[in-house]
Amino acid sequence: MPSIRQLFRQSKIFRSLLIIVIIKFAIFYLFLKAFLYPRYLKPKWDSEEQRIEAITNDLTKNQKE
C-alpha cells in the first residue's frame, strides 16, 4: 500500500500545482524586492531614529490622506 507521500510524488497534478505555487512566490518576492523594499533600505536618513519615525508614519497614517 503506497503512502500519501508516494502518491503526491507520483501525481502530475501535484507537481504542476507545486511549480505554479513556487513561480507565484518567486514573482511576489521579486515584486516586493524591486518596488517596495528599496524605499526603506536606501540610506536616505541621517540616523536610525529618523528612519524608524518615517516608516512608522508611513504605516500608521490615515488612509484618507
N, C-alpha and C positions, 0 to 999 in steps of 0.2 A: 504494500500500500504506500503510494508516494505521499510525502509530507506536503504541507501547504507551501513551504519554501520551494520545493522542487517544482510544484505546479506553476508558481509565479515565474520561476526561471525559464520554464519551457513555453510560457504563454507569449505569443507575438503581440497581443493587445497590450499586455502589461509592459513589455519592452517599449512599444510605441508611446504609450502614455508617460512612461518614465522619461523618455527622451524629450517629449514635449514639455514636461514639467521642468526638467533641467534647463532647457533652452529659455523658457519663460523666466526662471530665476536669474539666468545669466543676463538677459535683456534688462530686467528690472535693476539688477546690480549695476550694470553699465550706465543706465539712465540716472540712477542716484549719484553715481560717482562723477558723471560728466556734468550734470546740471545743478545738483543740489549741494554736494559736498564742497566744491571749490569755494563757494561763498563763505563757508565757515572755516575752511582750512587755510585760506590765504592769510598771510601775516599782515593785515592792514591796521591792526590795533597796536597801541603803544604798550599796553600791559594786559595781563591775563584778566584783571578785573573788568577792563573795558570790553573785552571780548565776551566775557560771561554776561555782562549787562546788555550788550547788543543782542545776543542770542536769546536771552530771557525776554527782552522786549518784543522781539520778532515772534516768539512762540506764544506770548500771552496777550498780544494786542487785540483789540476789539475787531471783529470781522466786518463791521460796518465802515471802518475807516478806509 
